[in-house]
Every structure is written in structure tokens, then in C-alpha cells.
């Protein structure tokens, strides 16, 4: 069935470095993608989204890149801070389905 | 804006009892809400789509008679775990989106259910 997966389960970076979290998806009909941050015991927090008619979108310290050709999504976090430590999930959906399908998650550990 | 509130945040119940979890959209109306379940160190898995004024749509493998969903108003959906067993212990999370937006991207804070 359709799935969204991640290449790296854990990413450890030094404070101040840039972080890149990757995600692969398999549903070619997916047209909407979101990155979420989840801290322990909390619900997912929206970070940034992108629609399939775009290949890049920037927010505050974050950039999402979408490569539809290879069905790949990435989240770039600039100047990573200790407060960025969390589990990051990509999620995807398509116009017909509406609900989100989540990837397996990547734990980001920021070393001070 | 777009705040989703979930209650309770934690609940412990005895095996065989039922537990109700509430999901409220505080500053918007939501005709559709989504219920997810998350086991430790795993991702969120969609359980069901809650539709205001009609029956919920359940994902394959989710027992509709065990996980009762009621969406009686545009701001409230409830999930009742009936005859709970220890294997139902999990983190339950709801999401909703304002009317006019798709995909339900605002999440509640989650409910940690422990069945003893």
C-alpha cells in the first residue's frame, strides 16, 4: 500500500549546524506534504507545508524541498538549536483522501 | 488561530472499562476530524475520519464497535474506547482543520491511555 518513509531514524548535529531530514513517499497521487515536529508526550506541531506545484518553500529557519521525480521530500533546518531536538515526521495526502499518511519519523538530537 | 484541544491528556483505566476522549476545535468549525493512534517510538496511524452528522469512516483493521466515534457538532468529536484491554494502551491524537482547508493539519495535544 501507500507509504511514506524516512531514510534516517536518528540524526545528531552540533548546535549551530544545519540539519537535513529526508523523506521518501510512494503515492504518486500525493499533492500535499507537511513536516511536523513532535516533542515527547505532545501532539505534532506544524512546521511547514508544500504543495506539489512547488519544489521549494521557505519559512523561518526551515526550508522544504520537494522532488516529485524521485518522490523525495526534505526538511532543512538552519542554525539548529537545542530546542529543535524532537522527532520530525513528514506527512502526505492527496486531494481525494484528505487524511494524512505519516512517515516513520526521524529523531533529531542537537548537541550543545 | 486553528487550535484543537484534546481531553483528557492522560487516563488510566481498568481492563474491561470504557474511556471517552474529547477533541474540540476551539476557534473554528470542523466538519471533519481525524483520529490517530501512536504506539511508543512509532509513527501516527490513522484510525478513522470523523464526519459531523454522519457515520465515521474507519481505516482497515480498526474495529468500529470497539472505537466508537461521535461527531455531534461542528466543534466536538469524541472517541470512546470500549471494553479496553492493555493492548489498547497508546497515545491517541486528533486533528482538524477549518472549513475551506483540506487535510486536517492542526493536531490536539494527545491523550495517553494506559489500561491496567
Contacts between the chains, C-beta under 8 A, distances in Angstrom:
chain1	res1	chain2	res2	distance
A	32	B	102	7.3
A	32	B	103	5.8
A	34	B	103	7.6
A	34	B	105	5.8
A	36	B	107	7.7
A	41	B	91	7.9
A	41	B	110	7.2
A	41	B	112	7.0
A	42	B	109	5.8
A	42	B	110	6.4
A	43	B	4	8.0
A	43	B	6	7.3
A	43	B	93	5.1
A	43	B	107	4.0
A	43	B	108	5.3
A	43	B	109	4.7
A	43	B	110	4.6
A	44	B	44	7.0
A	44	B	93	7.3
A	44	B	107	4.8
A	45	B	107	7.6
A	46	B	105	5.7
A	46	B	106	6.8
A	46	B	107	7.8
A	49	B	105	7.0
A	89	B	43	6.3
A	89	B	44	7.1
A	93	B	102	7.6
A	93	B	103	4.9
A	95	B	102	6.9
A	98	B	32	7.0
A	98	B	49	7.4
A	98	B	102	5.6
A	98	B	103	5.8
A	98	B	104	6.9
A	99	B	34	5.3
A	99	B	46	5.1
A	99	B	49	5.8
A	99	B	103	7.6
A	99	B	104	6.7
A	100	B	34	7.4
A	100	B	44	7.9
A	100	B	46	7.2
A	100	B	95	7.6
A	100	B	103	6.2
A	100	B	104	6.9
A	100	B	105	7.3
A	101	B	46	7.2
A	102	B	36	7.9
A	102	B	43	4.6
A	102	B	44	4.6
A	102	B	45	7.5
A	103	B	43	6.4
A	104	B	42	7.6
A	104	B	43	5.1
A	105	B	42	7.8
A	105	B	43	5.4
